[in-house]
Amino acid sequence: MKRFPLPALGILITVITLQRCAPKAELPHTYPANGNTDLRGDFTAQFQRGEKLYGLNCGGCHNKRVNGRTVIPDFSAPQLLDYEMRTQYPSHGEKLHDSRVSKEELDDIQVFLLHRRPSGHPISPPPVPGPPPKMN
Amino acid sequence: MGRSFEGADRSRTGTYRPSLKAMRPLNICALAILVLSSAAIAPAPVEEPYQARYAHCLGDLRTQLQALSVAIGDMKRTDANSVSSIRSSIHTTRRALKAFDLWARYLDPINHRRLNGPLPVEWETEVFEKYEKPYRREGAGLTLAELYLDEAGCEKDSLLRLVSASLTALGSYEADSVTTHLSTPDHFLFCNRLMLLNLAAIYTTGFECPDTTRVIPELRDMLAELRTSTEAFNSTFPEAALPRVYAERLAAAIGFVNAQPSAYSAFDHFTFIRDHISPLFGMNQEHIRSTGARSRSWMDYSLNNNARSIFAKDLYIGQDAKGVFRRVDDPNVLAEVRRLGHTLFMDPLLSGNNERSCASCHRPEMCFTDTVLVTPIAFDHKGSLPRNAPSLVNADLNHLLMQDGRHIALQTQAHAVLTAPTEMGAEPNTTLKKVMDCPEYRQAFSALLRHTPTRPEVSMDHLLSAITLYYSSLSVYASTFDDAMNHATTADDAVRQGFNLFMSKAQCATCHFVPHFNGVKPPYIGSEFEVIGVPEDLAYAMLSDDAGRFDVNPAEETLHAFRTGGLRNIARTAPYMHNGVFPTLREVIDLYDAGGGAGHGLDVANQTLSSYSLDLSDNDKLRLEAFMRSLNEDLPAQARLPLPASKNKELNARRPGGIY
């Protein structure tokens, strides 16, 4: 019986390790059950735009490190209302201002966050609106 | 996109609930003793001066409104004596309203319209409602009640309804969502900022005060009340208190107004704003920045915290001129986008026949409008377009775009003009291909793609965003009037007097609001539309048949209504009005002086302008013109950029700016 070549085993281990470390190419999503099938393509495009926009505008503060992996936390629908999102969290006043994230882009981000497969990591601590920061 | 929340997770809060079963009776007794003893020694809640002041002003307004309702209910008939007594009661109630306005207008702007709505019906969209269809909003409150008193056939029940609506609206100011703001200091600085802005733009013009003899007396009351409220704020929030120099300036403003004549036409609006209100506004802005105060209201999202005076060009954030490049901050990249936008603006490749560019109708040497043609030539050369081409300078300070307010974003507006068969007759895909067939454009836009990661390919949106960024970069220049208001220069007497007329007797400022003199009400709320009865020709033979806003939002009130235009650079942008009917500013002033189209004898059923004459003298008109000329901005001449060569040799004969 021919022996399994050692270099091939090395390559196999490297590939498996790299696969585990590499970020997932695309997060799976669920198409709304009552969604119009004609719009599936639009939905996917919007979802993918939302994913990129989330990474550009939100991930820097909201992503978590869990067991050495980057995880997008699960936001709830009430946390994703336009007006509240923009006004209730002090740092959002600038970061989510219409001149940085347009209304359409905010919609894309909402589609991404509401329809991606949950990571099982709720956002913590929940950003319940509290009083504004104490002034100097 | 409609928001859909099906299947969405509800947020769960992991609240720890101690089980009663697990508690031993002894522990419960201990707890009870603890609770009772702490209740016995806890001090009664002390209301701080600031919250007490809010409660006092709110309570006072409610008491006055209730008394007014009772007085109206007790009216036997609407004879002269009863009307006079009700009017006097309205005036007393207005004083209470003015004390509470500091909070009312900011904390709940929608309900403020029911306390003192300026119009019986409003249709238009506000900054945070831009994406919704306009809806009919019934106004109510003291201004409308007072105006209604003068109407023939004034009925008690209708009058009572206007006041009852105010009483109902007042309830919202006791809601937790509103009163929660009062426990921390930040909101006051934003309330105060809005108050100061409106002291310059609204309160001194008679916009919400039908009896113009009461404008200055009310201003005196309002400033005195503002001082008391500010003192209460400083006392409750010493760590956030406005500095002593602010209090001194406010006292000086009060002294100034008290020494001024009571007639608003004799009042020195120019000095009041330049020496008092604008510096107070600047100090409040500085205080917002230095304390890091945070707003919780979209009311503030249109105002720039870095603007140093009311007459700073960057006061409003305005339209999104950057479009797809909105997250780019690098000045070198933005300069490159602007350069490309400038080249595209002049490039006839963008039109269906390669003979017309944006600059064909918005000519850079004519302040980005066309001062020669009354209305632009149609794309097919057959006749002219129905409306005059507006200047693009300061277009990004508008809220809605086009004279009928058809568009909400600069990029969609540019796209519509580009593809309109009567204007530039372009087909988007063909246009994009023509542009990308020029190696220089292709290379330059491809290099910009790394700044638009959600859009991996060059699209029409990239081209349009470059164009809107280009022309919006012309909106940063100040006029001589701005310089005078900011103490950089002095203003001629004629300019000062012209401005004072503009703010009072000539009644211009009730629609052309300070500081940009357009129809955007501070703080960048909505676009006002007015029906003023513009004629078809100079002889006033008939009303212009253009339906205006009606085409976008059909309603009784919107027929022949047009968006109020801005007056910056107005002396350079003749001819005037939507149809370019008036060749000079004098004819425009004459239209208003005579009471609009109705004052000239035209049948304008829904005119929003009084049909009475303003009674302006020739000297008054000359001064108004002098003031309007001072709104010319210090615009730089535009460089001539060569057009990029195309792979299609036939297109290389095209002329910068097009041929018609």
Interface residues (C-beta under 8 A of the other chain):
Chain A: T30 P32 A33 N34 Q46 R49 K52 L53 L56 N57 D74 S76 A77 P78 Q79 L81 Y83 R86 T87 Q88 P90 G93 H97 D98 S99 R100 V101 S102 K103 E104 E105 D107 D108 Q110 V111 L114 P118 P122 P126 V128 P131 P132 P133 M135 N136
Chain B: M1 R3 S4 F5 E6 G7 A8 D9 R10 S11 R12 T13 F128 Y131 S183 T184 P185 D186 E239 A240 S290 T291 G292 A293 R294 S295 R296 S297 W298 Y301 I317 D320 K322 R326 R327 P453 T454
